[in-house]
């Protein structure tokens, strides 16, 4: 039998990406104790890792309050409430998923990519400029 031709660099990247996706899906389907439930002192419940991530996404979209220990000179002196406001990125992610749209997120915070709102706004400006130009030409 003839030897298989070597895969191109692009082909190797695709194969590696598929393998990575396969293992990520397998790992996300494993069950584990949800540490957030344990931290609240509630009865431990086994959930998949994917479900735990989904719960974190929804929680971040809605905003939440948590208690944080306060230390002075290495000694716990009290507890303070930390308020996490609703996160616009997670709100958009949840909304898009509810609507059936799968839009890749910009992984880097403060990335250079324009948001969907910016893109729509820019397109609207261009259309308005075209309408204004055409109305000036046709008095």
Buried (B, 14 or more C-beta within 10 A) or exposed (E): EEEEEEEEEEEEEEEEEEEEEEEEEEEBEEEEEBEBBEEEEEEEEEBBBBBBEBBBBBBBBBEBEEEEEEEEEEEEEEEEEEEEEEBEBBBBBBEBBEEEEEEEEEEEEEEEEEEEEEEEEEEEEEEEEEEEEEEEEEE
